[in-house]
Amino acid sequence: MKKSYLIRLIIATCGFLFPHLAFSSLNDWGFLGENSRGSIDLSSRVSSNLDTQEYSFLHVFGIDIHKVFSSDTSDIGTLILQPYIVKLNNVNNPNFIFDDGNDTKLTWRIANFNYTALNQGKFNIRLGHFEVPFGLEYQIDTNGTLHQLTAAQRGIKTDWGFSFNGIMPRFEYEIALTRGSGVDFSRRDNPHLFSGRIGTLSNKNIVTGLSWLTGEILAANGVVEQTKVGIDASYYYYQWQLMAESSIGKMVGNNTMNGFVELLWRNARENLSIYTQVGYQRAEIDHEVSSQRDSTSYWTTGVQWLSEDGFDISAQYKQKLKQAENVNIAPSLSLQLRYRM
């Protein structure tokens, strides 16, 4: 299909769902005002369980709006809005926010305003829906990609609430108090979460951080009490990136320990990347009965290619190394086609 026909098809789709945007060209987001940008994000993903030969599909349509509000002398704050329509098809064990594995739902990936006018970026106030400040996942934007890091170990990646954040001369920080309900703002079972990360400057070749979280996180069957403390490190050497994270804590009273290592290579044009991950989790089975523990480990490898025309093609393979009795990690292969304009 020629690119012009593809663009027309996407514009027609956007016009059906968002009539106001249909009358703007793809590069004309002038209605947002100065210091703003916007993009349309479309993706389709297919995942195969290699044991059962079952296939699942995930289709996403979203809008990404980024606007900086400024006065005559300085910036006031940054607004990010990312509403996404998510369509599931034949998905086993979907997130509890969906009714079933074939549901369609409007979600907010990121939606917050970061007020930055207090002290030249050293003390900011963020309000809305944002990534929980913990570990490697907080530093790198993996939203909408196959390439994920450590959020699955905590059961929460984004949340609703407020934070204090800033960039100091020698370190960066964000400290947050959030709802604990994840994607949706829900008061069911009264979840809550206190989290934060303090790290060295992210523009250096070596980046380290200390993170924590404590509270009750909403899950399908109610809230899960969780406490974690973690350290992370990233090392950049030419086209190579090495990342590692380790954390200890408690989940529902059981002691847990998590580890994660990733090695990533990018080509000189930074449009092709290949990565390999190893993850490890060890936890008490039931602390009220005994101190017996069980562990789970896995490895993942993936590739991502970005075109100059906005296409993003990626693939990922995941396989278990060791599996605990109550954990099911089936070998899987996932492919995704994404288009941002």
C-alpha positions in Angstrom: 0.0 0.0 0.0 1.4 3.4 -0.9 2.1 5.8 1.9 -0.4 8.4 0.6 -3.2 5.9 0.7 -2.2 4.8 4.1 -2.2 8.3 5.4 -5.6 8.9 4.0 -6.9 5.8 5.7 -5.5 6.9 9.0 -7.0 10.4 8.6 -10.4 8.9 7.9 -10.1 6.8 11.0 -9.1 9.8 13.1 -11.9 11.8 11.6 -14.5 9.2 12.6 -13.2 9.0 16.2 -12.1 12.6 16.7 -13.9 14.9 14.2 -12.0 18.0 15.3 -8.7 16.6 14.3 -9.9 15.4 10.9 -9.9 18.9 9.6 -6.2 19.5 10.6 -3.3 18.2 8.5 -1.0 15.7 10.1 1.6 18.4 10.8 -0.8 21.1 11.8 -1.5 21.1 15.5 -1.7 24.9 15.6 -4.9 24.8 17.6 -2.8 23.8 20.6 -0.9 27.1 20.5 2.8 27.8 20.7 5.4 25.5 22.2 3.2 22.4 21.5 3.3 19.3 19.5 1.0 16.4 18.9 1.1 13.0 17.2 -1.3 10.2 16.3 -0.2 6.7 17.4 -1.5 3.5 15.9 -0.2 0.0 16.6 -1.2 -3.7 16.2 0.4 -6.5 18.1 0.2 -10.3 17.8 1.5 -12.6 20.5 1.8 -16.4 20.2 2.0 -18.9 23.1 4.4 -21.4 21.6 3.2 -24.2 23.9 -0.4 -24.0 23.0 -0.1 -22.3 19.6 -2.7 -19.8 20.6 -2.7 -16.2 19.3 -3.7 -13.0 20.9 -4.0 -9.5 19.4 -3.8 -6.0 20.8 -4.8 -3.0 18.7 -4.2 0.6 20.0 -5.2 4.0 18.7 -4.0 7.1 20.6 -3.2 10.8 20.6 -0.1 12.2 22.2 -0.2 15.9 23.1 2.7 17.8 24.6 2.5 21.5 25.4 4.8 23.8 27.3 3.1 26.8 28.9 5.3 29.9 29.2 5.3 33.5 30.4 7.4 36.3 28.9 10.4 35.4 31.0 10.2 31.6 31.8 8.4 28.3 31.4 5.4 27.7 33.7 4.8 24.0 33.2 4.4 21.1 30.8 1.1 19.4 30.0 1.1 15.8 28.6 -2.1 14.1 27.5 -2.2 10.6 26.0 -5.6 9.2 25.6 -5.6 5.7 24.0 -8.3 3.3 22.8 -7.2 -0.3 23.4 -8.9 -3.3 21.8 -8.1 -6.8 23.0 -8.8 -9.9 21.0 -8.4 -13.4 22.4 -6.1 -12.3 25.3 -5.7 -14.7 28.2 -5.5 -13.2 31.7 -6.0 -9.6 30.6 -5.5 -6.8 33.1 -8.4 -6.5 35.5 -9.4 -3.2 34.1 -10.8 -5.0 31.1 -14.1 -7.0 31.3 -12.6 -9.9 29.3 -10.0 -10.8 26.7 -12.0 -9.2 23.9 -12.8 -5.9 25.5 -12.4 -2.4 24.2 -11.5 0.5 26.6 -10.5 4.1 26.6 -7.4 4.5 28.8 -5.0 7.3 29.7 -1.4 6.3 29.2 0.0 9.6 30.6 -2.1 12.6 31.6 -0.4 15.2 33.9 0.7 18.8 34.3 4.2 19.4 35.8 4.4 22.9 37.3 8.0 24.1 36.9 7.9 27.8 37.7 8.9 27.7 41.4 12.7 27.3 41.3 14.1 26.9 37.8 13.3 23.2 37.6 14.8 22.3 40.9 11.4 21.9 42.6 8.4 21.1 40.5 4.9 19.8 41.3 3.3 17.2 39.1 -0.4 16.4 39.2 -2.3 13.7 37.2 -1.4 10.3 35.8 2.3 9.5 35.5 4.9 6.7 35.8 5.6 5.5 39.3 9.1 6.7 40.2 10.9 3.4 40.7 13.9 1.9 39.0 14.8 1.5 35.4 11.3 1.7 34.0 11.0 5.2 35.3 14.0 6.4 33.4 13.2 5.1 29.9 10.0 5.6 27.9 8.8 2.0 27.1 5.1 2.9 26.8 3.5 1.3 23.8 6.5 -0.9 23.0 7.3 -4.6 23.3 10.4 -3.6 25.2 9.5 -3.6 28.9 11.8 -3.6 31.9 10.8 -4.1 35.6 7.3 -2.8 36.2 5.8 -6.3 35.9 7.6 -7.3 39.1 5.7 -4.6 41.0 2.3 -5.0 39.3 2.0 -1.2 38.6 3.6 1.1 36.1 1.5 4.3 36.1 -0.7 5.8 38.7 -2.9 8.8 39.6 -1.7 11.3 42.2 0.9 14.1 42.7 4.6 14.3 43.1 7.5 16.6 43.9 10.3 16.4 41.3 13.3 18.3 40.0 16.8 18.3 38.7 19.5 19.5 41.0 23.2 20.3 40.1 24.2 16.7 40.9 21.1 14.6 41.2 17.5 14.1 40.0 14.5 13.2 42.1 10.8 12.5 42.2 8.7 11.7 45.3 5.1 10.7 44.7 1.9 10.0 46.6 -0.6 8.2 44.4 -3.9 6.4 44.4 -2.4 2.9 44.0 -5.0 1.8 41.4 -2.9 2.0 38.3 -4.5 2.9 35.0 -8.0 3.7 36.4 -8.6 6.1 39.3 -10.4 3.7 41.7 -11.3 3.9 45.4 -12.2 0.2 45.6 -10.6 -1.2 48.7 -8.8 2.1 49.3 -5.4 1.5 47.6 -2.6 4.0 48.2 1.1 4.2 47.3 4.1 6.2 48.4 7.1 5.9 46.0 10.2 7.8 44.9 13.5 7.7 43.2 16.7 9.7 43.7 19.4 9.3 41.1 22.4 10.8 39.5 22.0 13.0 36.4 20.5 11.0 33.5 22.7 12.7 30.9 25.9 11.0 32.2 27.5 7.8 30.9 27.0 6.2 34.3 23.6 6.6 36.0 22.6 5.2 39.4 19.5 5.5 41.5 17.9 4.5 44.8 14.1 3.8 44.7 11.4 2.8 47.2 7.7 2.2 47.3 5.3 1.2 50.0 1.5 0.8 50.2 -1.4 -1.2 48.9 -1.8 -1.7 45.2 -5.1 -2.6 43.6 -5.3 -5.9 41.9 -8.1 -8.1 40.5 -9.0 -9.6 43.9 -8.4 -6.6 46.0 -5.4 -4.7 47.3 -1.9 -6.2 47.6 0.3 -4.9 50.4 3.8 -4.2 49.0 7.0 -2.7 50.1 10.2 -2.5 48.0 13.6 -0.8 48.1 15.7 -1.0 45.0 18.9 0.2 43.4 19.6 0.6 39.7 22.5 1.4 37.4 22.9 2.2 33.7 26.2 2.3 31.8 26.5 3.8 28.3 29.5 2.9 26.2 29.4 4.1 22.6 26.5 2.1 21.0 26.1 -0.2 24.0 23.9 0.1 27.1 24.1 -2.1 30.2 21.3 -1.8 32.8 20.8 -3.6 36.1 18.3 -3.4 38.9 18.0 -5.2 42.2 15.3 -4.9 44.9 14.2 -6.4 48.1 11.0 -6.1 50.0 7.7 -7.8 51.1 4.5 -8.7 49.2 1.6 -9.6 51.4 4.0 -10.2 54.2 6.3 -12.6 52.2 9.9 -11.6 51.7 10.8 -11.0 48.0 14.0 -10.4 46.1 14.1 -9.3 42.4 16.9 -8.9 39.9 17.1 -7.7 36.3 19.9 -7.2 33.8 19.8 -6.0 30.2 22.3 -5.5 27.5 21.3 -3.3 24.5 23.0 -2.3 21.3 22.0 0.5 18.9 23.4 1.2 15.5 25.1 4.5 14.7 21.9 5.9 13.2 19.9 4.9 16.3 17.1 3.4 14.3 17.9 -0.3 15.0 18.3 -1.8 18.5 18.8 -5.3 19.8 18.5 -6.3 23.4 18.7 -9.3 25.7 17.3 -9.4 29.3 17.5 -11.8 32.2 15.0 -11.4 35.1 14.9 -13.2 38.5 12.4 -13.3 41.4 12.6 -15.1 44.7 9.8 -15.1 47.3 8.6 -16.8 50.4 5.7 -19.1 49.6 3.8 -18.4 52.8 5.6 -16.7 55.7 2.9 -17.8 58.2 3.7 -21.4 57.5 7.4 -21.5 57.0 10.3 -19.6 55.5 10.4 -21.8 52.4 11.0 -19.9 49.2 10.6 -20.5 45.5 12.1 -18.7 42.5 11.3 -17.7 38.9 13.7 -16.6 36.2 13.4 -15.9 32.5 15.3 -14.5 29.5 14.0 -12.2 26.8 15.5 -11.0 23.5 14.1 -8.4 21.1 14.7 -6.2 18.1 13.3 -2.8 17.1 13.6 -0.9 13.9 12.4 2.7 13.4 11.9 4.2 9.9 12.1 7.8 9.0 8.5 7.7 7.9 7.2 7.0 11.4 7.0 3.2 11.3 8.2 1.1 14.2 8.6 -2.7 13.6 9.6 -4.8 16.6 9.8 -8.5 17.7 10.4 -10.1 21.0 10.9 -13.7 22.2 10.5 -14.7 25.9 11.4 -18.0 27.5 11.5 -19.3 31.1 14.7 -20.4 32.8 13.0 -21.6 36.1 9.4 -21.4 37.1 7.8 -21.3 40.5 4.8 -23.5 41.2 2.3 -20.7 41.2 3.8 -18.9 38.2 3.2 -19.7 34.5 5.8 -18.4 32.0 5.0 -19.9 28.6 7.5 -19.4 25.8 6.1 -16.6 23.6 6.8 -14.7 20.4 5.4 -11.2 19.9 5.4 -9.0 16.8 4.3 -5.3 16.6 3.7 -2.8 13.9 3.4 0.8 15.1 2.9 4.1 13.2 3.4 7.5 14.7 2.8 10.7 12.8 
